[in-house]
Amino acid sequence: MTDYRRLRVALLGAGAVGSQVASLLLKHGDELADRAGAALELAGIAVRDVDAPREVDLPRELYTTDAESLITGADIVIELMGGIEPARSHILLALGSGADVVTANKALLATHGPEVFESADRVGASVYYEAAAAGAIPIIRPLRDSLAGDRVVRIMGIVNGTTNYILDRMDSEGADFADVLADAQRLGYAEADPTADVEGYDAAQKAAILASLAFHTAVPLEAVHREGITTITAAMIEEARDAGFVIKLLAVCERLIDDAAESISVRVYPALVPRSHPLASVHGANNAVFVEAEAAGSLMFYGAGAGGVQTASAVLGDVVSAARRHIAGGVGQGESTRANLPIVPIGHVTTRYQITLEVDDEPGVLAAIAGILSEGGVSVATVVQTVDPDQEGTARLMIGTHTATDSALSDTVARLDASDVVEKVVSVLRVEGE
């Protein structure tokens, strides 16, 4: 083996991803050294309990509960603990001691990203976080580096594997949400408390990270509009299929131009995607990010969005990059947020809706509903009426609108819900990707 300079690597956390990172570092150390130009010595693994059972068999002498001593003696610190604290304090300590940091902590970056990056800039260190947005999928570097000379117009991403698994099974099997969620929990795709996934919190954190990179603007998590998938039913999935759509939980990051003034919108919600769109063919627990740029055109990044060994691949790629920077020297790569574009609320976004109503099956109803839509400034694109023989006196209307501001569409739905001729607003979904 070549006599490389030795870099000490500290690992914080030995969960599903951390244990795989440690195993691969030990197993492929020589090969990684050849790629990095430096020998990567795993100095230790900080854990809460040294004796806790673990799936991956690693040398016991690597484990320690003294995270601070491990951090201050390292050149590269890998944070895979998750959560906000103590991860935030450990990362700030690492940066303050001059180490580069590799992290997959989306929650931390979405809430404390500016603080972390400013700390790195002060000491000339770098923060690498390829695994924080889409697991094994390489999307951070393409946005930060490859597309730095272009203007990203829009990102649509399936960035949560649990919700995609649930919606895909509902679409392919006609299954109910609760049944598929229970299966996902049994198979390990969903946590015992699935709130972060099914209510869109996880996807919102990733959307904030992607939008910050794509539009060179700090995007706080509270600026991301968020909706989950718990209201999606098997009937909604079937109606979407009949209309040529599939329902996906999307993270949408969009550059808006109004009277030559630019702003951005960042939002997460279940949406109707045409079955001809590449995102419609993303199945199971996979993720995909669809990027539209002015010069490069349309690009899609697809692959495993989670999993211990898969995510470890992205983490180790960052470790190699950090090692190369240490060998080359110089100031670390900072984050570009100088565009500072305003972030508009969901009501300013132009979109279109698919509205399903249960209405009285009698003359004049269509005219009344058309009047409500017209009053709201919403133009009708399609209307499909069906009658269930088991529900005498009622009919179901599926109304596709033309584009309008989301606030106008939302207000119109509220007026429809209050109308005497509407028995029930069955569902309201936005349409994306046309």
C-alpha positions, 0 to 999 in steps of 0.5 A: 500500500502507498504510504499515504498521509493518515486522516483520523475519522470520527463516527458519531452513531452506530445505527443502520447507516452508521454501522454500515459506514464503519464496516465499509471503512474497515473493509475497503480502507485500502481502496478508499485510500487510493481514491482519496489520496489519504489513509482513512483511519476510523478513530472511534465510534461514539455511542450512548451504550457501548454494550448495546446489541448491534446488527453489524459486528465491529471491533468493540474497542472502537466504541466510546461514550466520550464523543467530545474527545473523539471529535476534537482529535479527528480530521473528519467527523461523520455525524449519523446520530440524527435529531437536533441535539446533541448532533448540533453541538457535536457538529459545531464542536467539530467545525470549531476544531477545524474538522470537516463534517459529513452528515445525513441529518436532514432535520438539523440542516433544515432547521439550523443549516445557516448556523452550521454553514456559517460556523464552517465558513468562519474556520474554512471547513466544509460540510458535506451532506449528500445523504441528507436529501435523497439517500443514495441518490447523488443530487446535492453535488449536481445542484451545488456543482454541476448546475451552478452555471445554470438556472434551475427553474423547478424541482419535483421530487419523490423524496420519501420512500415510505409514502411512495411505497404506500401510494404505489401499493394502493395504486397497484393493488387497490389496497386501503391506506391503513392496511398498506401502512401496517404492512410498511411498519411490519417490513421496516419501511415505516416507523412505529410512529409514522407521522414524520413520513405520512404527514410530510415532515420528512419530505418538507425537510428535504425540500428545504435543503434542495430549494436552498441549493437550487435557488441559492437562498436560505429556506427556513423549514417554516416557509415550506407548505406541507400536507401529508397523505393520510386523507388519500383513499383507495377511491381517490387512487382509482379515480386518479387512475381512470383519469390517467394520473397517479398520486404521489407525495411530491416536494416541489421547489419552483422559481416564480417570475411575476412582473420581472420580480423573482421569488420561489415556492417550496411545498410538499403535498400529494398531487396528481401526476400524469402516468406519462411523466417519469415520476409516475414510474417510480415504484416501491420505496424508491426516490426520484428527483426531477430537475428542470433547468434553463440550459440543461433541460430536464434531468432525473435522478433515481434510486434508493432513497433510504437503507443502511448500506445504500445511504452509506454509499453517499456518506462514504462518497462525502468522506472521500471528498473531505479527505481530498480537500484535506490533502489539497488544502485551502478553504472549504467550499461554502454554501451560496445563499446570496440570491436571497429570493423571497419565499412566497406562500402557497396561495401565490402559486399558480396551479390547477385542481382536480375537485371531486364533489358529491352533489344533488342529482337534479336540474340546475346543479351544474349551472349553480356549480359553474356559477360558483367557479366563475365567481371565484375566477376559476375556469373549468377544463373538464367535467365528468359526472357519474351516478351510483345506483346505490346512492339515489338522488346524488351524483359525483362530479369530477371537475378539472380546472384550468390554472389559477392561483392556489388562493383562488382555487382554495377559496372556490373550494370553500364556497363549493363546500358551503353550497346547498347543492353540494353534499360533500367535497370528496377530494381536492388534489393539485395537478403537477408535471403536465 
